[in-house]
Amino acid sequence: MIGPYKMRLARAYIPFQRYGQVWSPAEGLRRGTIFPELFSPYIPRDKGSCGTCQ
Amino acid sequence: MWIYEKKLQYPVRVCRPNPRLAKEIITQYGGPDGELSASLRYLTQRYTMPTGQAIATLTDIGTEELAHMEIVAALVYQLVKDAPLHEIKEAGLSSYYADHDRALYFVNASGVPWTAAYIQSKGDPIADLHENMAAEEKARATYEWLINLSDDPDVTDVLKFLRQREVVHFQRFGETLMRVQDYLQCKKVY
């Protein structure tokens, strides 16, 4: 059991975001979100200049 | 009704032509997991959403996807507009050029035109919201493959912004799904 929900089978659960600390509009535009807890940048792969190193 | 702002949601400044990259990025314009598919899917599905909150979320995100479509269009156009014909040929864009010159058209990375078959509008809010959450993840993954393919830091910067928006949208659709599931459950009980 997580949070206030009695979890049922065969349905999806997503935790609700709580409004908290936010970045400035300029910082939010640069990052794509004003919410630190939703910011999850991608680490590129397949970028090696040679075939053997990662 | 919409109000148009005569600027992009995120600025696009591309310094040099790169038709190879344009050919790949255009899939987010007219491909299955692209921004046209996303915006039309949400803006069409909203009529059969059961709550005001769900309708508003689909309207808001569908509207933002239209703004992303415009960003992708600006990216593709800036990457091809000054490209010489020999570079367009070398990039494998000559068949596109034959039909469209350097104009924007809704195709995927292989040149297949957009089709409404990419999207669904099921009349079942649970099914539709799951489709939308999957659509956000597929768009996020596509942006990641495009970031891997990009050799232009200015383009990569825009792709990273668009990718992060998909993450935020997934959360919003997830919260909407929770509310709609609870709403439908309550209707059954009372």
gemmi code that builds the backbone of each chain (N, CA, C; Angstrom):
import gemmi

chains = {
    "A": [
        ("MET", (0.843, -1.203, 0.000), (0.000, 0.000, 0.000), (0.876, 1.249, 0.000)),
        ("ILE", (0.580, 2.163, -0.899), (1.342, 3.407, -0.937), (0.365, 4.568, -0.844)),
        ("GLY", (0.630, 5.514, 0.039), (-0.179, 6.718, 0.142), (-1.601, 6.393, 0.549)),
        ("PRO", (-2.548, 7.255, 0.120), (-3.929, 7.084, 0.576), (-4.668, 5.991, -0.210)),
        ("TYR", (-4.024, 5.384, -1.204), (-4.739, 4.468, -2.079), (-4.584, 3.030, -1.626)),
        ("LYS", (-5.697, 2.322, -1.588), (-5.618, 0.871, -1.543), (-5.381, 0.458, -2.985)),
        ("MET", (-4.200, -0.061, -3.254), (-3.852, -0.333, -4.650), (-4.669, -1.503, -5.189)),
        ("ARG", (-5.281, -1.271, -6.350), (-6.079, -2.311, -6.990), (-5.276, -2.904, -8.124)),
        ("LEU", (-5.560, -4.127, -8.454), (-4.925, -4.750, -9.618), (-5.521, -4.164, -10.894)),
        ("ALA", (-4.775, -4.300, -11.992), (-5.249, -3.944, -13.329), (-5.635, -2.476, -13.455)),
        ("ARG", (-4.911, -1.615, -12.743), (-5.015, -0.183, -13.010), (-3.675, 0.469, -12.680)),
        ("ALA", (-3.437, 1.596, -13.336), (-2.151, 2.273, -13.184), (-2.216, 3.299, -12.063)),
        ("TYR", (-1.084, 3.530, -11.429), (-0.969, 4.555, -10.384), (0.210, 5.476, -10.696)),
        ("ILE", (-0.031, 6.744, -10.584), (1.023, 7.742, -10.748), (0.963, 8.645, -9.506)),
        ("PRO", (2.069, 8.862, -8.835), (2.020, 9.760, -7.673), (1.718, 11.193, -8.100)),
        ("PHE", (0.900, 11.896, -7.307), (0.609, 13.303, -7.594), (1.816, 14.154, -7.220)),
        ("GLN", (2.118, 15.114, -8.070), (3.176, 16.068, -7.754), (2.651, 17.065, -6.723)),
        ("ARG", (3.482, 17.423, -5.762), (3.111, 18.485, -4.821), (3.848, 19.744, -5.200)),
        ("TYR", (3.119, 20.849, -5.126), (3.739, 22.124, -5.487), (4.747, 22.506, -4.398)),
        ("GLY", (5.973, 22.735, -4.817), (7.012, 23.108, -3.860), (7.898, 24.184, -4.438)),
        ("GLN", (9.192, 23.989, -4.255), (10.166, 24.955, -4.759), (10.158, 24.950, -6.289)),
        ("VAL", (10.241, 26.148, -6.899), (10.299, 26.222, -8.366), (11.479, 27.101, -8.786)),
        ("TRP", (11.976, 26.809, -10.006), (12.999, 27.654, -10.582), (12.375, 28.924, -11.160)),
        ("SER", (13.200, 29.914, -11.451), (12.732, 31.149, -12.081), (12.235, 30.831, -13.494)),
        ("PRO", (11.389, 31.697, -14.086), (10.944, 31.457, -15.463), (12.105, 31.285, -16.439)),
        ("ALA", (13.168, 32.079, -16.298), (14.307, 31.971, -17.217), (14.995, 30.619, -17.077)),
        ("GLU", (15.172, 30.191, -15.831), (15.804, 28.892, -15.579), (14.891, 27.766, -16.081)),
        ("GLY", (13.587, 27.925, -15.872), (12.625, 26.932, -16.342), (12.633, 26.796, -17.860)),
        ("LEU", (12.768, 27.916, -18.551), (12.820, 27.873, -20.017), (14.088, 27.148, -20.479)),
        ("ARG", (15.186, 27.418, -19.805), (16.454, 26.792, -20.186), (16.398, 25.268, -19.985)),
        ("ARG", (15.746, 24.843, -18.896), (15.741, 23.424, -18.551), (14.545, 22.664, -19.126)),
        ("GLY", (13.467, 23.381, -19.480), (12.267, 22.709, -19.971), (11.233, 22.451, -18.892)),
        ("THR", (11.505, 22.829, -17.652), (10.520, 22.741, -16.568), (10.945, 23.660, -15.435)),
        ("ILE", (9.953, 24.165, -14.687), (10.303, 24.969, -13.508), (10.390, 24.081, -12.257)),
        ("PHE", (10.054, 22.777, -12.414), (9.986, 21.896, -11.244), (11.241, 21.034, -11.134)),
        ("PRO", (12.070, 21.264, -10.104), (13.294, 20.458, -9.958), (12.999, 18.953, -9.924)),
        ("GLU", (11.868, 18.557, -9.307), (11.601, 17.124, -9.150), (11.172, 16.460, -10.456)),
        ("LEU", (10.848, 17.274, -11.488), (10.475, 16.695, -12.787), (11.619, 16.787, -13.801)),
        ("PHE", (12.704, 17.443, -13.427), (13.821, 17.619, -14.362), (14.641, 16.341, -14.408)),
        ("SER", (14.661, 15.681, -15.569), (15.453, 14.445, -15.698), (16.144, 14.441, -17.055)),
        ("PRO", (17.314, 15.061, -17.129), (18.003, 15.201, -18.415), (18.505, 13.865, -18.963)),
        ("TYR", (18.626, 13.799, -20.264), (19.094, 12.591, -20.961), (20.612, 12.608, -21.060)),
        ("ILE", (21.213, 11.466, -20.755), (22.660, 11.312, -20.958), (22.847, 10.656, -22.318)),
        ("PRO", (23.365, 11.395, -23.319), (23.481, 10.810, -24.658), (24.391, 9.584, -24.677)),
        ("ARG", (24.056, 8.643, -25.553), (24.947, 7.505, -25.793), (25.178, 7.395, -27.302)),
        ("ASP", (25.905, 6.385, -27.710), (26.258, 6.205, -29.127), (26.996, 7.419, -29.661)),
        ("LYS", (27.681, 8.153, -28.788), (28.309, 9.399, -29.227), (29.808, 9.235, -29.472)),
        ("GLY", (30.362, 8.059, -29.139), (31.812, 7.860, -29.268), (32.295, 8.106, -30.689)),
        ("SER", (33.486, 8.694, -30.820), (34.009, 8.992, -32.157), (34.601, 7.745, -32.804)),
        ("CYS", (35.007, 6.752, -31.998), (35.457, 5.496, -32.586), (34.500, 4.388, -32.181)),
        ("GLY", (34.628, 3.253, -32.846), (33.659, 2.187, -32.640), (33.838, 1.412, -31.345)),
        ("THR", (35.023, 1.499, -30.724), (35.300, 0.624, -29.582), (35.072, 1.284, -28.236)),
        ("CYS", (35.300, 2.605, -28.149), (35.146, 3.247, -26.838), (33.714, 3.741, -26.653)),
        ("GLN", (33.252, 3.778, -25.424), (31.889, 4.273, -25.120), (31.958, 5.662, -24.528)),
    ],
    "B": [
        ("MET", (-10.971, 28.155, -29.594), (-10.298, 29.345, -30.099), (-8.892, 29.441, -29.520)),
        ("TRP", (-8.010, 29.984, -30.320), (-6.627, 30.106, -29.846), (-6.157, 31.552, -29.974)),
        ("ILE", (-5.188, 31.892, -29.144), (-4.492, 33.161, -29.296), (-3.067, 32.849, -29.731)),
        ("TYR", (-2.610, 33.495, -30.810), (-1.295, 33.193, -31.351), (-0.259, 34.184, -30.850)),
        ("GLU", (0.862, 33.683, -30.362), (1.989, 34.535, -30.005), (3.039, 34.407, -31.096)),
        ("LYS", (3.440, 35.562, -31.613), (4.319, 35.554, -32.785), (5.775, 35.330, -32.373)),
        ("LYS", (6.001, 34.274, -31.646), (7.363, 33.860, -31.296), (7.313, 32.376, -30.972)),
        ("LEU", (8.484, 31.743, -31.030), (8.540, 30.328, -30.691), (8.579, 30.165, -29.172)),
        ("GLN", (8.032, 29.029, -28.684), (8.071, 28.751, -27.250), (9.520, 28.644, -26.783)),
        ("TYR", (10.398, 28.111, -27.651), (11.832, 28.007, -27.353), (12.574, 28.446, -28.611)),
        ("PRO", (13.582, 29.332, -28.484), (14.208, 29.891, -29.685), (14.994, 28.860, -30.500)),
        ("VAL", (14.971, 29.021, -31.810), (15.707, 28.137, -32.722), (16.667, 28.988, -33.542)),
        ("ARG", (17.953, 28.764, -33.342), (18.971, 29.466, -34.140), (19.979, 28.452, -34.644)),
        ("VAL", (19.863, 28.100, -35.909), (20.768, 27.125, -36.502), (21.747, 27.859, -37.409)),
        ("CYS", (23.048, 27.600, -37.236), (24.079, 28.366, -37.955), (24.395, 27.795, -39.331)),
        ("ARG", (24.419, 26.461, -39.464), (24.817, 25.911, -40.767), (23.827, 24.860, -41.248)),
        ("PRO", (23.681, 24.764, -42.571), (22.761, 23.765, -43.130), (23.223, 22.348, -42.786)),
        ("ASN", (22.264, 21.467, -42.643), (22.578, 20.079, -42.301), (21.394, 19.221, -42.747)),
        ("PRO", (21.288, 18.979, -44.074), (20.106, 18.260, -44.575), (19.988, 16.840, -44.040)),
        ("ARG", (21.106, 16.233, -43.704), (21.045, 14.876, -43.123), (20.261, 14.909, -41.809)),
        ("LEU", (20.592, 15.871, -40.953), (19.902, 16.000, -39.660), (18.440, 16.416, -39.861)),
        ("ALA", (18.189, 17.277, -40.850), (16.806, 17.681, -41.150), (15.954, 16.473, -41.509)),
        ("LYS", (16.528, 15.580, -42.314), (15.795, 14.381, -42.757), (15.391, 13.515, -41.561)),
        ("GLU", (16.219, 13.489, -40.532), (15.903, 12.688, -39.340), (14.905, 13.423, -38.433)),
        ("ILE", (15.135, 14.710, -38.217), (14.283, 15.470, -37.283), (12.864, 15.636, -37.812)),
        ("ILE", (12.692, 15.587, -39.134), (11.354, 15.810, -39.696), (10.362, 14.754, -39.208)),
        ("THR", (10.876, 13.636, -38.698), (9.947, 12.629, -38.172), (9.160, 13.170, -36.971)),
        ("GLN", (9.712, 14.167, -36.255), (8.952, 14.760, -35.160), (7.961, 15.812, -35.674)),
        ("TYR", (7.996, 16.080, -36.967), (6.992, 16.931, -37.604), (5.832, 16.054, -38.090)),
        ("GLY", (6.129, 15.061, -38.917), (5.052, 14.266, -39.518), (5.153, 12.772, -39.299)),
        ("GLY", (5.934, 12.353, -38.307), (6.058, 10.924, -38.029), (5.041, 10.444, -37.004)),
        ("PRO", (5.017, 9.139, -36.725), (4.003, 8.563, -35.833), (4.059, 9.123, -34.413)),
        ("ASP", (5.259, 9.399, -33.913), (5.409, 9.890, -32.537), (5.739, 11.380, -32.516)),
        ("GLY", (5.412, 12.062, -33.597), (5.766, 13.472, -33.740), (4.724, 14.418, -33.157)),
        ("GLU", (4.982, 15.691, -33.351), (4.191, 16.730, -32.696), (2.820, 16.930, -33.355)),
        ("LEU", (2.717, 16.686, -34.668), (1.381, 16.767, -35.293), (0.491, 15.662, -34.735)),
        ("SER", (1.032, 14.447, -34.695), (0.269, 13.331, -34.122), (-0.165, 13.661, -32.699)),
        ("ALA", (0.750, 14.170, -31.900), (0.446, 14.452, -30.493), (-0.656, 15.499, -30.369)),
        ("SER", (-0.484, 16.625, -31.055), (-1.456, 17.703, -30.884), (-2.837, 17.284, -31.371)),
        ("LEU", (-2.911, 16.647, -32.543), (-4.227, 16.272, -33.059), (-4.875, 15.187, -32.201)),
        ("ARG", (-4.059, 14.276, -31.690), (-4.586, 13.214, -30.819), (-5.257, 13.823, -29.592)),
        ("TYR", (-4.584, 14.726, -28.905), (-5.135, 15.269, -27.655), (-6.321, 16.197, -27.935)),
        ("LEU", (-6.184, 17.012, -28.976), (-7.250, 17.984, -29.243), (-8.512, 17.300, -29.746)),
        ("THR", (-8.383, 16.095, -30.306), (-9.548, 15.343, -30.769), (-10.171, 14.520, -29.648)),
        ("GLN", (-9.311, 13.924, -28.827), (-9.822, 13.048, -27.759), (-10.558, 13.816, -26.671)),
        ("ARG", (-10.304, 15.112, -26.554), (-10.808, 15.820, -25.366), (-12.334, 15.857, -25.303)),
        ("TYR", (-13.014, 15.694, -26.446), (-14.483, 15.781, -26.434), (-15.122, 14.684, -25.608)),
        ("THR", (-14.480, 13.532, -25.522), (-15.091, 12.422, -24.780), (-14.452, 12.217, -23.411)),
        ("MET", (-13.716, 13.223, -22.930), (-13.185, 13.125, -21.558), (-14.304, 13.454, -20.565)),
        ("PRO", (-14.356, 12.739, -19.425), (-15.522, 12.866, -18.542), (-15.470, 14.036, -17.555)),
        ("THR", (-14.304, 14.641, -17.347), (-14.221, 15.712, -16.348), (-13.634, 16.971, -16.969)),
        ("GLY", (-13.965, 18.103, -16.387), (-13.428, 19.379, -16.849), (-11.914, 19.422, -16.752)),
        ("GLN", (-11.383, 18.827, -15.678), (-9.925, 18.810, -15.495), (-9.256, 18.051, -16.642)),
        ("ALA", (-9.833, 16.914, -17.045), (-9.234, 16.117, -18.123), (-9.328, 16.865, -19.455)),
        ("ILE", (-10.479, 17.481, -19.721), (-10.639, 18.242, -20.964), (-9.615, 19.372, -21.017)),
        ("ALA", (-9.455, 20.067, -19.879), (-8.525, 21.195, -19.840), (-7.082, 20.738, -20.043)),
        ("THR", (-6.725, 19.593, -19.454), (-5.355, 19.089, -19.603), (-5.075, 18.729, -21.061)),
        ("LEU", (-6.036, 18.056, -21.720), (-5.824, 17.703, -23.123), (-5.754, 18.947, -24.005)),
        ("THR", (-6.566, 19.947, -23.675), (-6.508, 21.201, -24.437), (-5.146, 21.875, -24.268)),
        ("ASP", (-4.687, 21.959, -23.015), (-3.419, 22.641, -22.736), (-2.248, 21.920, -23.398)),
        ("ILE", (-2.179, 20.608, -23.225), (-1.033, 19.874, -23.771), (-1.134, 19.822, -25.295)),
        ("GLY", (-2.347, 19.639, -25.834), (-2.525, 19.660, -27.296), (-2.083, 20.985, -27.900)),
        ("THR", (-2.370, 22.065, -27.175), (-1.961, 23.393, -27.627), (-0.440, 23.526, -27.586)),
        ("GLU", (0.164, 23.043, -26.493), (1.631, 23.141, -26.405), (2.294, 22.306, -27.498)),
        ("GLU", (1.695, 21.160, -27.841), (2.278, 20.332, -28.915), (2.227, 21.067, -30.259)),
        ("LEU", (1.195, 21.881, -30.465), (1.171, 22.711, -31.687), (2.367, 23.658, -31.700)),
        ("ALA", (2.678, 24.211, -30.523), (3.846, 25.095, -30.425), (5.141, 24.319, -30.675)),
        ("HIS", (5.161, 23.049, -30.260), (6.348, 22.226, -30.525), (6.456, 21.879, -32.007)),
        ("MET", (5.309, 21.664, -32.647), (5.314, 21.398, -34.086), (5.978, 22.555, -34.825)),
        ("GLU", (5.681, 23.760, -34.352), (6.240, 24.961, -34.959), (7.762, 25.047, -34.710)),
        ("ILE", (8.194, 24.614, -33.548), (9.636, 24.599, -33.238), (10.346, 23.592, -34.143)),
        ("VAL", (9.753, 22.405, -34.294), (10.361, 21.381, -35.157), (10.402, 21.883, -36.599)),
        ("ALA", (9.333, 22.540, -37.033), (9.310, 23.089, -38.397), (10.436, 24.104, -38.587)),
        ("ALA", (10.640, 24.970, -37.586), (11.716, 25.969, -37.679), (13.078, 25.290, -37.748)),
        ("LEU", (13.247, 24.240, -36.935), (14.518, 23.495, -36.964), (14.784, 22.919, -38.349)),
        ("VAL", (13.792, 22.187, -38.881), (13.976, 21.509, -40.172), (14.237, 22.541, -41.270)),
        ("TYR", (13.451, 23.607, -41.252), (13.603, 24.591, -42.324), (14.970, 25.279, -42.272)),
        ("GLN", (15.395, 25.636, -41.052), (16.711, 26.288, -40.947), (17.840, 25.336, -41.335)),
        ("LEU", (17.622, 24.054, -41.189), (18.665, 23.080, -41.563), (18.725, 22.831, -43.067)),
        ("VAL", (17.642, 23.136, -43.807), (17.642, 22.857, -45.256), (17.611, 24.111, -46.127)),
        ("LYS", (17.219, 25.255, -45.584), (16.898, 26.373, -46.485), (18.097, 26.843, -47.308)),
        ("ASP", (19.301, 26.807, -46.733), (20.479, 27.238, -47.490), (21.363, 26.077, -47.929)),
        ("ALA", (20.848, 24.878, -47.833), (21.646, 23.717, -48.229), (21.750, 23.642, -49.751)),
        ("PRO", (22.967, 23.511, -50.296), (23.091, 23.356, -51.743), (22.533, 22.002, -52.206)),
        ("LEU", (22.131, 21.965, -53.458), (21.460, 20.762, -53.969), (22.323, 19.509, -53.834)),
        ("HIS", (23.641, 19.660, -54.032), (24.485, 18.452, -53.947), (24.486, 17.877, -52.523)),
        ("GLU", (24.366, 18.758, -51.510), (24.299, 18.260, -50.127), (22.948, 17.586, -49.857)),
        ("ILE", (21.902, 18.143, -50.460), (20.572, 17.528, -50.321), (20.578, 16.125, -50.931)),
        ("LYS", (21.250, 15.999, -52.096), (21.354, 14.670, -52.735), (22.156, 13.711, -51.862)),
        ("GLU", (23.292, 14.197, -51.349), (24.151, 13.324, -50.532), (23.441, 12.878, -49.259)),
        ("ALA", (22.549, 13.719, -48.740), (21.830, 13.395, -47.497), (20.662, 12.442, -47.752)),
        ("GLY", (20.420, 12.071, -48.998), (19.296, 11.186, -49.295), (17.963, 11.916, -49.319)),
        ("LEU", (18.012, 13.238, -49.489), (16.777, 14.024, -49.510), (16.323, 14.383, -50.923)),
        ("SER", (16.931, 13.772, -51.951), (16.578, 14.178, -53.316), (15.140, 13.797, -53.676)),
        ("SER", (14.660, 12.663, -53.161), (13.271, 12.282, -53.463), (12.293, 13.238, -52.774)),
        ("TYR", (12.647, 13.687, -51.572), (11.840, 14.712, -50.889), (11.863, 16.011, -51.691)),
        ("TYR", (13.056, 16.383, -52.148), (13.227, 17.618, -52.929), (12.376, 17.581, -54.202)),
        ("ALA", (12.294, 16.425, -54.833), (11.530, 16.293, -56.075), (10.061, 16.664, -55.870)),
        ("ASP", (9.533, 16.342, -54.707), (8.119, 16.628, -54.441), (7.884, 17.952, -53.729)),
        ("HIS", (8.877, 18.409, -52.939), (8.603, 19.532, -52.028), (9.651, 20.637, -52.045)),
        ("ASP", (10.704, 20.500, -52.879), (11.821, 21.471, -52.770), (12.271, 21.494, -51.301)),
        ("ARG", (12.412, 22.697, -50.719), (12.810, 22.778, -49.312), (11.609, 23.126, -48.423)),
        ("ALA", (10.405, 22.917, -48.932), (9.202, 23.215, -48.155), (8.985, 22.153, -47.077)),
        ("LEU", (8.211, 22.557, -46.070), (7.874, 21.620, -44.996), (6.716, 20.740, -45.437)),
        ("TYR", (6.814, 19.445, -45.159), (5.712, 18.523, -45.419), (5.711, 17.474, -44.317)),
        ("PHE", (4.525, 16.926, -44.020), (4.408, 15.998, -42.896), (4.797, 14.586, -43.318)),
        ("VAL", (6.053, 14.249, -43.080), (6.551, 12.890, -43.365), (7.372, 12.408, -42.175)),
        ("ASN", (7.588, 11.098, -42.132), (8.509, 10.564, -41.130), (9.925, 10.566, -41.703)),
        ("ALA", (10.885, 10.010, -40.964), (12.293, 10.076, -41.383), (12.542, 9.313, -42.679)),
        ("SER", (11.649, 8.376, -43.028), (11.792, 7.627, -44.282), (10.990, 8.241, -45.418)),
        ("GLY", (10.324, 9.357, -45.181), (9.560, 10.022, -46.235), (8.108, 9.594, -46.347)),
        ("VAL", (7.654, 8.745, -45.427), (6.256, 8.276, -45.483), (5.349, 9.388, -44.949)),
        ("PRO", (4.306, 9.772, -45.711), (3.446, 10.870, -45.263), (2.640, 10.538, -44.012)),
        ("TRP", (2.287, 11.596, -43.283), (1.501, 11.444, -42.054), (0.145, 10.824, -42.371)),
        ("THR", (-0.355, 10.032, -41.448), (-1.685, 9.453, -41.601), (-2.414, 9.487, -40.266)),
        ("ALA", (-3.729, 9.680, -40.334), (-4.540, 9.676, -39.106), (-4.507, 8.318, -38.423)),
        ("ALA", (-4.055, 7.295, -39.151), (-3.959, 5.967, -38.532), (-2.908, 5.927, -37.427)),
        ("TYR", (-2.047, 6.952, -37.347), (-1.070, 7.009, -36.253), (-1.744, 7.228, -34.900)),
        ("ILE", (-2.957, 7.801, -34.912), (-3.569, 8.189, -33.640), (-4.911, 7.475, -33.454)),
        ("GLN", (-5.363, 7.462, -32.194), (-6.643, 6.843, -31.885), (-7.465, 7.812, -31.046)),
        ("SER", (-8.773, 7.672, -31.149), (-9.704, 8.445, -30.347), (-10.809, 7.455, -30.029)),
        ("LYS", (-10.714, 6.844, -28.842), (-11.425, 5.588, -28.604), (-12.794, 5.784, -27.987)),
        ("GLY", (-13.023, 6.960, -27.409), (-14.287, 7.156, -26.708), (-14.260, 6.568, -25.305)),
        ("ASP", (-13.132, 6.004, -24.913), (-12.948, 5.459, -23.563), (-11.807, 6.232, -22.919)),
        ("PRO", (-12.090, 7.037, -21.903), (-11.050, 7.933, -21.375), (-9.844, 7.206, -20.793)),
        ("ILE", (-10.069, 6.036, -20.201), (-8.930, 5.286, -19.632), (-8.012, 4.834, -20.767)),
        ("ALA", (-8.611, 4.276, -21.825), (-7.807, 3.818, -22.967), (-7.076, 4.993, -23.607)),
        ("ASP", (-7.776, 6.108, -23.786), (-7.155, 7.270, -24.434), (-6.009, 7.839, -23.589)),
        ("LEU", (-6.202, 7.928, -22.277), (-5.132, 8.495, -21.433), (-3.913, 7.582, -21.396)),
        ("HIS", (-4.136, 6.275, -21.428), (-2.984, 5.365, -21.527), (-2.252, 5.568, -22.849)),
        ("GLU", (-3.012, 5.723, -23.938), (-2.370, 5.976, -25.233), (-1.518, 7.246, -25.151)),
        ("ASN", (-2.046, 8.272, -24.477), (-1.334, 9.550, -24.420), (-0.065, 9.456, -23.593)),
        ("MET", (-0.125, 8.683, -22.512), (1.089, 8.487, -21.706), (2.131, 7.722, -22.516)),
        ("ALA", (1.681, 6.715, -23.266), (2.612, 5.983, -24.139), (3.171, 6.906, -25.214)),
        ("ALA", (2.317, 7.779, -25.753), (2.759, 8.706, -26.806), (3.853, 9.625, -26.289)),
        ("GLU", (3.709, 10.091, -25.046), (4.742, 10.957, -24.471), (6.060, 10.203, -24.330)),
        ("GLU", (5.993, 8.948, -23.913), (7.223, 8.158, -23.769), (7.862, 7.883, -25.127)),
        ("LYS", (7.027, 7.617, -26.143), (7.588, 7.363, -27.486), (8.225, 8.628, -28.043)),
        ("ALA", (7.607, 9.775, -27.793), (8.188, 11.038, -28.250), (9.490, 11.319, -27.507)),
        ("ARG", (9.498, 11.054, -26.192), (10.733, 11.236, -25.409), (11.851, 10.361, -25.985)),
        ("ALA", (11.533, 9.097, -26.259), (12.553, 8.189, -26.807), (13.039, 8.686, -28.169)),
        ("THR", (12.107, 9.159, -29.011), (12.509, 9.664, -30.332), (13.469, 10.831, -30.186)),
        ("TYR", (13.167, 11.751, -29.266), (14.081, 12.883, -29.059), (15.452, 12.402, -28.585)),
        ("GLU", (15.483, 11.328, -27.812), (16.779, 10.807, -27.361), (17.575, 10.250, -28.539)),
        ("TRP", (16.894, 9.529, -29.445), (17.620, 9.007, -30.617), (18.076, 10.166, -31.512)),
        ("LEU", (17.256, 11.203, -31.590), (17.654, 12.370, -32.398), (18.841, 13.096, -31.760)),
        ("ILE", (18.864, 13.184, -30.424), (20.014, 13.793, -29.736), (21.276, 12.981, -30.047)),
        ("ASN", (21.139, 11.642, -30.054), (22.297, 10.801, -30.389), (22.761, 11.046, -31.816)),
        ("LEU", (21.825, 11.339, -32.724), (22.166, 11.544, -34.139), (22.680, 12.953, -34.417)),
        ("SER", (22.427, 13.893, -33.507), (22.743, 15.297, -33.785), (24.233, 15.590, -33.624)),
        ("ASP", (24.793, 16.290, -34.612), (26.186, 16.751, -34.513), (26.225, 18.277, -34.452)),
        ("ASP", (25.086, 18.906, -34.106), (25.021, 20.362, -34.033), (24.526, 20.758, -32.630)),
        ("PRO", (25.391, 21.360, -31.808), (25.007, 21.692, -30.418), (23.783, 22.603, -30.327)),
        ("ASP", (23.589, 23.509, -31.295), (22.414, 24.396, -31.264), (21.125, 23.596, -31.460)),
        ("VAL", (21.186, 22.572, -32.315), (20.022, 21.712, -32.545), (19.778, 20.835, -31.314)),
        ("THR", (20.841, 20.267, -30.776), (20.732, 19.393, -29.601), (20.076, 20.138, -28.442)),
        ("ASP", (20.430, 21.398, -28.273), (19.865, 22.215, -27.203), (18.334, 22.286, -27.302)),
        ("VAL", (17.821, 22.481, -28.508), (16.366, 22.549, -28.712), (15.739, 21.170, -28.478)),
        ("LEU", (16.397, 20.121, -28.964), (15.862, 18.764, -28.795), (15.759, 18.399, -27.311)),
        ("LYS", (16.740, 18.852, -26.513), (16.711, 18.564, -25.075), (15.520, 19.245, -24.409)),
        ("PHE", (15.223, 20.481, -24.823), (14.053, 21.191, -24.284), (12.774, 20.417, -24.609)),
        ("LEU", (12.624, 20.041, -25.885), (11.408, 19.341, -26.299), (11.271, 18.004, -25.565)),
        ("ARG", (12.379, 17.308, -25.375), (12.358, 16.039, -24.661), (11.884, 16.221, -23.212)),
        ("GLN", (12.398, 17.244, -22.557), (12.006, 17.475, -21.156), (10.511, 17.778, -21.042)),
        ("ARG", (9.947, 18.460, -22.046), (8.503, 18.747, -22.001), (7.682, 17.463, -22.036)),
        ("GLU", (8.182, 16.444, -22.787), (7.459, 15.158, -22.845), (7.417, 14.515, -21.462)),
        ("VAL", (8.496, 14.653, -20.706), (8.543, 14.092, -19.350), (7.481, 14.759, -18.477)),
        ("VAL", (7.387, 16.073, -18.582), (6.395, 16.811, -17.786), (4.981, 16.410, -18.211)),
        ("HIS", (4.758, 16.291, -19.518), (3.425, 15.916, -20.005), (3.015, 14.528, -19.508)),
        ("PHE", (3.971, 13.606, -19.472), (3.659, 12.258, -18.964), (3.108, 12.348, -17.543)),
        ("GLN", (3.751, 13.151, -16.713), (3.298, 13.317, -15.338), (1.878, 13.895, -15.298)),
        ("ARG", (1.614, 14.892, -16.136), (0.282, 15.519, -16.143), (-0.790, 14.539, -16.612)),
        ("PHE", (-0.493, 13.748, -17.647), (-1.467, 12.743, -18.082), (-1.654, 11.678, -17.005)),
        ("GLY", (-0.575, 11.347, -16.303), (-0.674, 10.366, -15.221), (-1.586, 10.860, -14.115)),
        ("GLU", (-1.416, 12.119, -13.724), (-2.286, 12.698, -12.693), (-3.728, 12.739, -13.175)),
        ("THR", (-3.910, 13.049, -14.470), (-5.261, 13.074, -15.044), (-5.878, 11.682, -15.029)),
        ("LEU", (-5.071, 10.676, -15.373), (-5.560, 9.296, -15.351), (-6.022, 8.916, -13.944)),
        ("MET", (-5.243, 9.291, -12.934), (-5.627, 8.987, -11.552), (-6.980, 9.607, -11.209)),
        ("ARG", (-7.139, 10.874, -11.572), (-8.401, 11.571, -11.261), (-9.574, 10.949, -12.014)),
        ("VAL", (-9.353, 10.620, -13.289), (-10.446, 10.055, -14.099), (-10.808, 8.659, -13.590)),
        ("GLN", (-9.812, 7.870, -13.228), (-10.095, 6.535, -12.681), (-10.911, 6.654, -11.399)),
        ("ASP", (-10.532, 7.583, -10.527), (-11.276, 7.771, -9.269), (-12.699, 8.254, -9.552)),
        ("TYR", (-12.816, 9.163, -10.515), (-14.141, 9.689, -10.872), (-15.047, 8.568, -11.373)),
        ("LEU", (-14.514, 7.731, -12.258), (-15.332, 6.650, -12.814), (-15.660, 5.611, -11.740)),
        ("GLN", (-14.726, 5.383, -10.818), (-14.949, 4.445, -9.715), (-16.066, 4.958, -8.801)),
        ("CYS", (-16.030, 6.267, -8.481), (-17.071, 6.864, -7.631), (-18.454, 6.728, -8.270)),
        ("LYS", (-18.482, 6.931, -9.594), (-19.770, 6.838, -10.291), (-20.365, 5.446, -10.170)),
        ("LYS", (-19.484, 4.432, -10.123), (-19.961, 3.055, -9.992), (-20.523, 2.800, -8.596)),
        ("VAL", (-19.882, 3.411, -7.579), (-20.234, 3.113, -6.189), (-21.547, 3.788, -5.793)),
        ("TYR", (-21.703, 5.076, -6.180), (-22.876, 5.808, -5.704), (-24.043, 5.764, -6.693)),
    ],
}
model = gemmi.Model(1)
for chain_id, residues in chains.items():
    chain = gemmi.Chain(chain_id)
    for i, (resn, *xyz) in enumerate(residues, 1):
        res = gemmi.Residue()
        res.name, res.seqid = resn, gemmi.SeqId(i, " ")
        for name, pos in zip(("N", "CA", "C"), xyz):
            atom = gemmi.Atom()
            atom.name, atom.element = name, gemmi.Element(name[0])
            atom.pos, atom.b_iso = gemmi.Position(*pos), 0.0
            res.add_atom(atom)
        chain.add_residue(res)
    model.add_chain(chain)
structure = gemmi.Structure()
structure.add_model(model)
structure.setup_entities()
